[in-house]
Amino acid sequence: MKRQDILEDQAKIVFLGIGSNLGLRKINIEKAKFLLIEHNLDFLSVSSYYETPSWPDTTKPKFLNIILKLQCHCNPQELLKICKSIESQLGRKKTKKNAPRICDLDIIDFNKLVSKKNARIILPHKMMHKRNFVLFPLFEIQKNWVHPDNQSDIKTLISLLPDRDIRSIKQI
């Protein structure tokens, strides 16, 4: 039997989304990547940039998004704290839901973990399977990815997106 502290220190595979639709979007994302590296998160893969209309209000600035495949030694709560700290460092302010933002970091999949309904962090990300800006870059870097909760493969999830979501995403 392995000791709990040894298990907790084992590397976990994490998929993280980074998006920006204010200011110099690409530079904002690159700064977020740099700050993630400073927190000892090892990049295994980085997707291309993908541009999408803002949702739900398409009159707002377009988003630029990427997905990272990381290796980390922290738990989900620690990673969330790192992500929130980076968003704050880059100038993100508390605003209303879906408002434009300098930087948004989301934990998409944390080592295939499925959290309970009332958990502090919902894993996998509760809306990721409906978001083109998550699924397309995720498919680019992990073609055999399977949703940890509903067990749908990524090709199936992409095929279930509305046509407008498939047509509106652009790889940069």
TORKOL-4160 file (C-alpha; in steps of 0.2 Angstrom, whole numbers, padded with zeros to 4 digits, m for minus):
172
<pt num="1" X="0000" Y="0000" Z="0000"/>
<pt num="2" X="0007" Y="0017" Z="m0005"/>
<pt num="3" X="0007" Y="0031" Z="0007"/>
<pt num="4" X="m0005" Y="0045" Z="0004"/>
<pt num="5" X="0008" Y="0059" Z="0004"/>
<pt num="6" X="0018" Y="0049" Z="m0010"/>
<pt num="7" X="0002" Y="0048" Z="m0020"/>
<pt num="8" X="m0002" Y="0066" Z="m0018"/>
<pt num="9" X="0015" Y="0071" Z="m0025"/>
<pt num="10" X="0013" Y="0061" Z="m0041"/>
<pt num="11" X="0012" Y="0071" Z="m0057"/>
<pt num="12" X="m0005" Y="0074" Z="m0064"/>
<pt num="13" X="m0011" Y="0077" Z="m0081"/>
<pt num="14" X="m0021" Y="0093" Z="m0083"/>
<pt num="15" X="m0029" Y="0102" Z="m0097"/>
<pt num="16" X="m0031" Y="0121" Z="m0095"/>
<pt num="17" X="m0040" Y="0133" Z="m0105"/>
<pt num="18" X="m0033" Y="0151" Z="m0107"/>
<pt num="19" X="m0044" Y="0165" Z="m0116"/>
<pt num="20" X="m0043" Y="0184" Z="m0118"/>
<pt num="21" X="m0054" Y="0196" Z="m0127"/>
<pt num="22" X="m0048" Y="0213" Z="m0120"/>
<pt num="23" X="m0032" Y="0222" Z="m0124"/>
<pt num="24" X="m0017" Y="0213" Z="m0133"/>
<pt num="25" X="m0025" Y="0196" Z="m0132"/>
<pt num="26" X="m0011" Y="0185" Z="m0138"/>
<pt num="27" X="0001" Y="0194" Z="m0126"/>
<pt num="28" X="m0011" Y="0192" Z="m0112"/>
<pt num="29" X="m0011" Y="0173" Z="m0115"/>
<pt num="30" X="0008" Y="0172" Z="m0117"/>
<pt num="31" X="0010" Y="0181" Z="m0100"/>
<pt num="32" X="m0002" Y="0169" Z="m0092"/>
<pt num="33" X="0009" Y="0154" Z="m0099"/>
<pt num="34" X="0024" Y="0162" Z="m0092"/>
<pt num="35" X="0017" Y="0164" Z="m0075"/>
<pt num="36" X="0011" Y="0146" Z="m0076"/>
<pt num="37" X="0029" Y="0140" Z="m0079"/>
<pt num="38" X="0034" Y="0151" Z="m0064"/>
<pt num="39" X="0023" Y="0140" Z="m0053"/>
<pt num="40" X="0032" Y="0124" Z="m0059"/>
<pt num="41" X="0019" Y="0118" Z="m0071"/>
<pt num="42" X="0026" Y="0108" Z="m0085"/>
<pt num="43" X="0019" Y="0111" Z="m0102"/>
<pt num="44" X="0017" Y="0094" Z="m0112"/>
<pt num="45" X="0007" Y="0102" Z="m0127"/>
<pt num="46" X="0001" Y="0119" Z="m0132"/>
<pt num="47" X="m0013" Y="0121" Z="m0145"/>
<pt num="48" X="m0014" Y="0134" Z="m0158"/>
<pt num="49" X="m0023" Y="0150" Z="m0155"/>
<pt num="50" X="m0042" Y="0149" Z="m0159"/>
<pt num="51" X="m0053" Y="0165" Z="m0162"/>
<pt num="52" X="m0072" Y="0164" Z="m0158"/>
<pt num="53" X="m0085" Y="0177" Z="m0156"/>
<pt num="54" X="m0089" Y="0183" Z="m0139"/>
<pt num="55" X="m0103" Y="0173" Z="m0130"/>
<pt num="56" X="m0117" Y="0176" Z="m0127"/>
<pt num="57" X="m0116" Y="0194" Z="m0134"/>
<pt num="58" X="m0107" Y="0193" Z="m0151"/>
<pt num="59" X="m0106" Y="0212" Z="m0151"/>
<pt num="60" X="m0092" Y="0211" Z="m0138"/>
<pt num="61" X="m0074" Y="0209" Z="m0143"/>
<pt num="62" X="m0069" Y="0192" Z="m0151"/>
<pt num="63" X="m0060" Y="0179" Z="m0139"/>
<pt num="64" X="m0043" Y="0171" Z="m0142"/>
<pt num="65" X="m0041" Y="0154" Z="m0134"/>
<pt num="66" X="m0029" Y="0140" Z="m0132"/>
<pt num="67" X="m0028" Y="0124" Z="m0122"/>
<pt num="68" X="m0013" Y="0118" Z="m0113"/>
<pt num="69" X="m0009" Y="0100" Z="m0108"/>
<pt num="70" X="0001" Y="0101" Z="m0091"/>
<pt num="71" X="0009" Y="0091" Z="m0079"/>
<pt num="72" X="0008" Y="0097" Z="m0061"/>
<pt num="73" X="0010" Y="0091" Z="m0043"/>
<pt num="74" X="m0003" Y="0101" Z="m0035"/>
<pt num="75" X="m0021" Y="0097" Z="m0031"/>
<pt num="76" X="m0036" Y="0105" Z="m0040"/>
<pt num="77" X="m0039" Y="0118" Z="m0026"/>
<pt num="78" X="m0021" Y="0123" Z="m0027"/>
<pt num="79" X="m0021" Y="0124" Z="m0046"/>
<pt num="80" X="m0037" Y="0135" Z="m0045"/>
<pt num="81" X="m0029" Y="0146" Z="m0033"/>
<pt num="82" X="m0014" Y="0148" Z="m0045"/>
<pt num="83" X="m0026" Y="0152" Z="m0060"/>
<pt num="84" X="m0035" Y="0165" Z="m0050"/>
<pt num="85" X="m0019" Y="0173" Z="m0044"/>
<pt num="86" X="m0013" Y="0174" Z="m0062"/>
<pt num="87" X="m0029" Y="0182" Z="m0068"/>
<pt num="88" X="m0028" Y="0195" Z="m0055"/>
<pt num="89" X="m0009" Y="0198" Z="m0059"/>
<pt num="90" X="m0014" Y="0201" Z="m0077"/>
<pt num="91" X="m0027" Y="0214" Z="m0072"/>
<pt num="92" X="m0044" Y="0204" Z="m0072"/>
<pt num="93" X="m0057" Y="0213" Z="m0062"/>
<pt num="94" X="m0073" Y="0205" Z="m0054"/>
<pt num="95" X="m0087" Y="0209" Z="m0067"/>
<pt num="96" X="m0103" Y="0202" Z="m0072"/>
<pt num="97" X="m0104" Y="0184" Z="m0079"/>
<pt num="98" X="m0098" Y="0183" Z="m0097"/>
<pt num="99" X="m0091" Y="0201" Z="m0097"/>
<pt num="100" X="m0076" Y="0204" Z="m0108"/>
<pt num="101" X="m0059" Y="0200" Z="m0099"/>
<pt num="102" X="m0041" Y="0202" Z="m0100"/>
<pt num="103" X="m0038" Y="0184" Z="m0095"/>
<pt num="104" X="m0048" Y="0169" Z="m0091"/>
<pt num="105" X="m0040" Y="0152" Z="m0085"/>
<pt num="106" X="m0051" Y="0137" Z="m0083"/>
<pt num="107" X="m0047" Y="0120" Z="m0077"/>
<pt num="108" X="m0054" Y="0109" Z="m0091"/>
<pt num="109" X="m0049" Y="0091" Z="m0085"/>
<pt num="110" X="m0039" Y="0088" Z="m0070"/>
<pt num="111" X="m0031" Y="0070" Z="m0071"/>
<pt num="112" X="m0048" Y="0063" Z="m0077"/>
<pt num="113" X="m0055" Y="0068" Z="m0060"/>
<pt num="114" X="m0074" Y="0069" Z="m0058"/>
<pt num="115" X="m0080" Y="0079" Z="m0044"/>
<pt num="116" X="m0096" Y="0077" Z="m0034"/>
<pt num="117" X="m0111" Y="0089" Z="m0037"/>
<pt num="118" X="m0107" Y="0100" Z="m0022"/>
<pt num="119" X="m0088" Y="0101" Z="m0024"/>
<pt num="120" X="m0079" Y="0118" Z="m0023"/>
<pt num="121" X="m0072" Y="0114" Z="m0040"/>
<pt num="122" X="m0083" Y="0106" Z="m0054"/>
<pt num="123" X="m0072" Y="0093" Z="m0063"/>
<pt num="124" X="m0072" Y="0091" Z="m0078"/>
<pt num="125" X="m0077" Y="0109" Z="m0082"/>
<pt num="126" X="m0096" Y="0109" Z="m0082"/>
<pt num="127" X="m0098" Y="0117" Z="m0099"/>
<pt num="128" X="m0082" Y="0112" Z="m0108"/>
<pt num="129" X="m0092" Y="0099" Z="m0119"/>
<pt num="130" X="m0102" Y="0113" Z="m0127"/>
<pt num="131" X="m0088" Y="0125" Z="m0131"/>
<pt num="132" X="m0080" Y="0125" Z="m0147"/>
<pt num="133" X="m0065" Y="0135" Z="m0141"/>
<pt num="134" X="m0062" Y="0121" Z="m0129"/>
<pt num="135" X="m0065" Y="0106" Z="m0140"/>
<pt num="136" X="m0056" Y="0111" Z="m0156"/>
<pt num="137" X="m0039" Y="0115" Z="m0147"/>
<pt num="138" X="m0041" Y="0100" Z="m0136"/>
<pt num="139" X="m0044" Y="0089" Z="m0151"/>
<pt num="140" X="m0028" Y="0097" Z="m0159"/>
<pt num="141" X="m0017" Y="0092" Z="m0144"/>
<pt num="142" X="m0026" Y="0076" Z="m0138"/>
<pt num="143" X="m0036" Y="0067" Z="m0152"/>
<pt num="144" X="m0040" Y="0052" Z="m0141"/>
<pt num="145" X="m0047" Y="0062" Z="m0126"/>
<pt num="146" X="m0062" Y="0056" Z="m0118"/>
<pt num="147" X="m0074" Y="0065" Z="m0106"/>
<pt num="148" X="m0071" Y="0059" Z="m0089"/>
<pt num="149" X="m0089" Y="0059" Z="m0083"/>
<pt num="150" X="m0100" Y="0055" Z="m0098"/>
<pt num="151" X="m0086" Y="0045" Z="m0107"/>
<pt num="152" X="m0089" Y="0053" Z="m0124"/>
<pt num="153" X="m0074" Y="0054" Z="m0135"/>
<pt num="154" X="m0069" Y="0071" Z="m0142"/>
<pt num="155" X="m0074" Y="0068" Z="m0160"/>
<pt num="156" X="m0092" Y="0064" Z="m0154"/>
<pt num="157" X="m0093" Y="0080" Z="m0143"/>
<pt num="158" X="m0087" Y="0091" Z="m0158"/>
<pt num="159" X="m0100" Y="0083" Z="m0169"/>
<pt num="160" X="m0114" Y="0087" Z="m0157"/>
<pt num="161" X="m0109" Y="0106" Z="m0158"/>
<pt num="162" X="m0122" Y="0117" Z="m0167"/>
<pt num="163" X="m0117" Y="0121" Z="m0185"/>
<pt num="164" X="m0114" Y="0140" Z="m0180"/>
<pt num="165" X="m0101" Y="0135" Z="m0167"/>
<pt num="166" X="m0092" Y="0124" Z="m0180"/>
<pt num="167" X="m0092" Y="0138" Z="m0193"/>
<pt num="168" X="m0088" Y="0152" Z="m0181"/>
<pt num="169" X="m0071" Y="0146" Z="m0174"/>
<pt num="170" X="m0055" Y="0151" Z="m0183"/>
<pt num="171" X="m0038" Y="0143" Z="m0180"/>
<pt num="172" X="m0025" Y="0157" Z="m0180"/>
